[in-house]
Amino acid sequence: MTAIDLALVSERLAAVLEQLLAEHPTLPAAAVALLGPDGERADVVRGVADGSTGEALTPAHSYRITSCTKPFVAATVVSLAAEGSLGFDTPVADLVRPAVADLFARYEHASSVTVRQVLQHRSGLVDHTMFPEFDVMAVGGWTPVQQLAIAVSKPALFAPGTACSYSDSGYVLLGQMIEHLTGQSLPEAVRARAGVDAVTMPSLHWEIAEAAPAGFPRAHQWFEGSDTFAWNPSFDLFGGGGLVSTLADLTRWWADWFTGVHGSIATHVADPAPTLGPDGVPFPGGDLVGLGLFSRRVGDVRVWAHGGFWGLETGYVPDLGVAFALSLTHRAPGLPGLRALGDAVIGSLLDGRVHSSWSVRSRPTSQR
């Protein structure tokens, strides 16, 4: 495995983040965390955690990680499969409580949609967050059943297994399946089965269901000019999202996942499917989708990762043995996207490889 000069990488990423903030004044902050194969760590943070007070963002700040929760849910499902509680090609409708099965039966392909297809966003089920019904918060906050009800009221996007379309609703359905099979709440099951360790990842917790640990203040995250800090978390709490974490703890979890500390990553990446939608256009998260994570090539390496709606990406580069997490705290038209920063991070890692025949310090800084 090629060694990485994380000090050099940090210098280059600091320049990237400073340039981003200078060019985009409405972007409050940007941050990157890296964890190398020997446990070496780098945290590069620029900007403010709270625009109203000017509080500086630090590596100790946590974030609502939104869809970066999905790999944790997928790891829980794979754990259940390993113990024989489910089969990946079993219809999901057979694995949920009767009330949820009755609701899901409204979906035209309910009897045939499999666990694998839901994990890989290949069920044809729409994403409930894309419809105007979701824009009006339910009285007292959302429930998972209310969110599923939106999804199953819409026509299928395609026959299961024939295409790919990202669906938060599918992971809400998986959350209901996990609760039924384990007899636990989803947060309890994920903590028990997906390697969420309170000692090595102290900030990681499920919002509302678990007490927020001290010492990890939550950063403000913005969407199209609105501060989402006080938004009712039930909009994204049932499997499609729900976890809160620092970037550093996310890198610890991904590194443990890929090195076999908790579960086996082999099942997740063994048989990835194309992300082509019914229109033939690949999903922007990657060219392949495994069980709960996406893959793309950057330069000469393959990256496995997952994004989060508020501006996060977490992942792992197997060829380099490096886990990464990044955050842009404002998502809005005209601001840089996750892919641009993610590729800049990977590009800096590639430029920071230590070769025996020449010095990487002689190479120009890469700020793709």
C-alpha positions in Angstrom: 0.0 0.0 0.0 1.4 3.4 -1.0 2.3 5.7 1.9 0.5 9.1 2.0 2.1 12.3 3.2 -0.9 13.6 5.2 1.0 16.8 6.2 1.4 17.7 2.5 -2.2 16.7 1.8 -3.4 18.9 4.6 -1.5 21.9 3.3 -3.0 21.4 -0.1 -6.5 20.9 1.2 -6.2 24.1 3.4 -5.5 26.0 0.2 -8.5 24.4 -1.5 -10.9 25.3 1.4 -9.6 28.8 1.7 -10.1 29.4 -2.0 -13.6 27.9 -1.8 -14.6 30.3 1.0 -13.0 33.3 -0.7 -14.8 32.6 -3.9 -18.2 31.8 -2.3 -19.0 34.3 0.5 -22.3 32.6 1.3 -20.6 29.3 2.2 -20.1 29.5 6.0 -17.6 26.7 6.4 -15.9 23.7 4.8 -14.0 20.8 6.5 -12.2 17.6 5.7 -11.1 14.8 7.9 -8.7 12.0 6.9 -7.6 8.8 8.6 -4.6 7.0 7.2 -3.8 3.2 7.3 -1.5 3.6 10.4 -4.0 5.6 12.3 -2.5 9.0 11.4 -5.2 11.7 11.2 -5.6 15.0 9.5 -8.4 17.6 10.1 -8.6 20.6 7.9 -11.3 23.1 9.0 -12.1 26.6 7.7 -15.0 29.0 8.5 -17.7 29.4 11.1 -20.1 26.9 12.8 -22.7 29.6 13.4 -23.0 32.6 11.1 -25.1 34.6 13.6 -22.4 34.4 16.4 -19.2 33.9 14.4 -18.4 30.8 16.4 -15.5 29.2 14.6 -15.9 25.7 13.2 -13.6 23.1 14.8 -12.9 19.4 14.3 -15.0 18.8 17.4 -18.2 20.0 15.7 -20.8 17.4 14.8 -23.2 17.5 11.9 -26.6 15.9 11.0 -25.1 13.5 8.5 -28.4 12.8 6.7 -28.0 10.1 4.0 -24.5 9.2 5.2 -26.6 7.2 7.7 -27.6 4.8 5.0 -24.3 2.8 5.1 -24.9 2.1 8.8 -28.4 0.9 8.0 -27.0 -1.3 5.2 -24.4 -2.7 7.6 -27.2 -3.6 10.0 -29.1 -5.4 7.2 -26.0 -7.4 6.2 -25.5 -8.4 9.8 -29.1 -9.8 9.9 -28.4 -11.7 6.6 -25.2 -13.2 8.1 -27.1 -14.6 11.0 -29.8 -16.0 8.7 -32.6 -13.6 9.7 -33.2 -12.6 6.0 -32.1 -13.3 2.5 -31.0 -10.6 0.1 -33.4 -11.9 -2.5 -36.3 -12.2 -0.1 -39.2 -9.8 -0.8 -39.2 -7.0 1.8 -42.9 -7.3 2.2 -42.3 -10.7 3.9 -40.0 -9.1 6.5 -42.0 -6.2 7.9 -44.8 -6.1 10.5 -48.3 -6.7 9.1 -49.4 -3.0 9.2 -46.4 -2.0 7.2 -46.9 -4.9 4.8 -50.5 -3.8 4.2 -49.3 -0.2 3.5 -46.6 -1.3 1.2 -49.0 -3.6 -0.7 -50.3 -0.4 -2.3 -47.1 -0.3 -4.3 -47.6 -2.1 -7.6 -44.4 -4.2 -7.3 -44.7 -4.8 -3.5 -44.8 -8.6 -3.8 -41.5 -8.8 -5.8 -39.3 -6.1 -4.5 -36.3 -7.7 -2.7 -34.0 -6.6 0.1 -31.1 -6.3 -2.3 -33.0 -4.1 -4.7 -34.0 -1.7 -2.0 -30.4 -1.6 -0.7 -29.2 -0.8 -4.2 -31.9 1.8 -5.0 -33.2 -0.5 -7.7 -36.7 -1.1 -6.4 -38.5 1.4 -8.6 -39.9 3.0 -5.5 -40.0 6.8 -5.7 -38.3 9.1 -3.1 -41.0 10.6 -0.9 -38.9 13.7 -0.3 -39.3 14.8 -4.0 -43.1 15.4 -3.7 -45.0 18.5 -2.5 -46.7 16.5 0.2 -43.4 16.2 2.0 -42.9 20.0 2.0 -45.6 20.3 4.6 -44.5 19.0 8.0 -46.9 16.6 9.6 -48.5 17.8 12.8 -46.1 16.9 15.6 -43.5 15.8 13.1 -43.2 12.9 10.6 -43.5 9.2 11.3 -41.9 6.6 9.1 -45.4 5.3 8.1 -46.5 8.7 6.9 -43.4 9.0 4.8 -43.9 5.6 3.2 -47.5 6.4 2.5 -46.4 9.2 0.2 -44.1 6.9 -1.7 -46.5 4.0 -2.2 -49.2 6.4 -3.5 -47.0 7.1 -6.6 -46.5 5.0 -9.7 -43.3 2.9 -9.9 -40.5 4.5 -11.7 -39.5 1.2 -13.4 -39.8 -2.5 -12.8 -37.6 -3.7 -9.9 -34.1 -4.5 -10.9 -34.2 -2.8 -14.3 -32.7 0.6 -13.4 -31.5 2.7 -10.5 -33.1 5.7 -8.8 -32.2 7.0 -5.4 -34.9 6.5 -2.8 -35.0 7.6 0.8 -38.3 5.8 1.1 -36.6 2.5 0.4 -34.3 3.0 3.5 -37.3 4.0 5.6 -38.7 0.7 4.6 -35.5 -1.1 5.6 -35.6 0.7 8.9 -39.1 -0.8 9.5 -37.8 -4.2 8.5 -34.9 -4.0 10.9 -37.2 -3.1 13.8 -39.5 -6.0 13.0 -36.8 -8.6 12.7 -34.8 -7.5 15.8 -37.5 -6.4 18.1 -35.4 -3.2 18.8 -35.7 0.4 17.8 -33.7 1.2 14.7 -31.2 3.3 16.7 -30.7 0.4 19.1 -30.3 -2.1 16.3 -27.8 0.0 14.4 -25.7 0.6 17.5 -25.6 -3.1 18.3 -25.0 -4.4 14.8 -23.2 -1.8 12.8 -20.1 -1.2 14.9 -21.1 2.1 16.4 -18.6 2.2 19.3 -19.1 4.8 22.0 -15.4 4.7 23.0 -13.8 5.1 19.6 -16.6 7.1 18.0 -18.0 9.1 20.9 -19.9 11.8 18.9 -21.9 9.3 16.9 -25.5 9.1 18.0 -29.0 8.9 16.7 -30.7 12.3 17.1 -33.6 12.4 19.6 -33.5 8.6 20.3 -30.1 8.9 22.0 -28.7 11.7 24.2 -26.3 14.1 22.5 -22.8 13.4 24.0 -21.1 16.4 25.6 -18.2 18.1 23.9 -19.4 17.9 20.3 -21.5 21.0 19.5 -23.6 20.6 16.3 -22.7 22.9 13.5 -25.3 24.9 11.7 -26.1 23.6 8.2 -27.8 25.7 5.6 -30.1 24.9 2.7 -30.8 27.6 0.0 -30.3 30.4 2.5 -32.2 28.8 5.4 -30.5 27.8 8.6 -31.7 24.2 9.2 -30.3 23.9 12.7 -33.7 24.0 14.4 -35.6 22.0 11.8 -37.6 19.1 13.3 -35.3 16.1 12.7 -38.2 13.8 11.9 -38.0 14.9 8.3 -35.0 12.6 8.0 -34.8 10.3 11.0 -36.0 6.8 10.1 -33.2 5.1 8.1 -32.6 7.5 5.2 -30.9 9.7 7.8 -30.9 10.1 11.6 -27.3 10.0 12.8 -25.2 12.9 14.1 -21.4 12.7 14.0 -18.1 14.6 13.8 -16.2 14.0 10.5 -13.4 12.3 12.5 -15.8 9.7 13.9 -17.1 9.0 10.4 -13.6 8.3 9.1 -13.1 5.9 12.1 -16.3 4.0 11.2 -15.4 3.7 7.5 -11.9 2.6 8.3 -13.2 0.0 10.7 -15.7 -1.2 8.1 -13.2 -1.6 5.3 -10.6 -3.3 7.6 -13.0 -5.8 9.1 -13.3 -4.5 12.6 -17.1 -4.6 12.3 -18.7 -6.9 9.8 -17.4 -7.7 6.4 -17.3 -5.1 3.7 -16.9 -7.9 1.1 -20.6 -8.5 1.0 -21.3 -4.8 0.3 -18.9 -4.5 -2.6 -19.0 -8.0 -4.1 -21.6 -7.6 -6.7 -22.2 -3.8 -7.5 -24.8 -2.8 -10.0 -24.8 0.0 -12.5 -26.5 3.3 -11.3 -28.1 4.0 -14.7 -31.6 5.4 -14.3 -34.5 4.7 -16.6 -33.3 7.6 -18.8 -29.8 6.0 -19.1 -28.1 8.6 -17.0 -26.0 7.4 -14.1 -26.7 8.6 -10.6 -24.2 11.3 -9.6 -23.1 9.4 -6.5 -21.1 7.0 -8.6 -21.0 4.7 -11.6 -21.7 1.6 -9.4 -23.8 0.9 -6.4 -23.1 -1.7 -3.8 -25.2 -2.6 -0.7 -25.5 0.9 0.9 -22.6 2.7 -0.8 -21.6 4.1 -4.2 -18.4 3.8 -6.2 -16.6 5.9 -8.7 -13.1 6.2 -10.1 -10.9 9.3 -9.4 -7.6 9.2 -11.2 -6.2 5.7 -10.9 -8.1 4.7 -7.8 -11.6 3.5 -7.0 -13.5 5.3 -4.3 -16.3 3.9 -2.2 -18.5 6.6 -0.6 -21.9 8.0 0.3 -23.1 11.5 0.3 -25.5 13.4 2.6 -28.0 16.0 1.5 -26.7 18.9 3.6 -23.3 18.8 2.0 -21.4 15.8 3.4 -19.5 12.9 1.8 -17.9 10.0 3.6 -15.9 7.2 2.2 -12.8 5.0 1.7 -10.1 4.6 -0.9 -8.9 1.0 -0.6 -5.8 1.4 -2.7 -4.6 4.1 -0.4 -6.0 2.8 2.9 -7.5 6.2 3.6 -10.9 7.0 5.0 -12.3 10.5 4.4 -15.2 12.7 5.4 -16.0 16.2 4.2 -18.6 18.9 4.8 -19.8 22.0 3.0 -22.3 23.7 5.3 -24.5 25.4 2.8 -26.2 23.7 -0.1 -27.6 26.1 -2.7 -27.4 26.8 -6.5 -24.1 28.4 -7.4 -22.2 26.9 -4.5 -19.6 24.1 -5.1 -21.0 20.6 -5.0 -19.9 17.5 -3.1 -18.3 15.9 -6.1 -16.1 18.8 -6.8 -14.7 18.9 -3.2 -14.6 15.1 -3.0 -12.6 14.8 -6.1 -10.3 17.6 -4.9 -9.7 15.6 -1.7 -8.9 12.4 -3.5 -6.7 14.3 -6.0 -4.7 15.7 -3.1 -4.3 12.2 -1.7 -3.1 11.0 -5.0 -0.6 13.9 -5.3 0.5 13.1 -1.7 1.6 9.6 -2.4 5.2 9.0 -1.3 7.2 7.4 -4.1 10.7 6.0 -3.7 12.0 7.4 -7.0 11.0 11.0 -6.6 9.7 13.6 -4.1 6.0 14.6 -4.2 7.1 17.9 -2.8 8.5 18.8 -6.2 5.1 18.4 -7.8 2.7 21.4 -8.2 -0.2 21.7 -5.9 -3.4 20.1 -7.3 -6.6 22.1 -6.7 -8.9 20.5 -9.2 
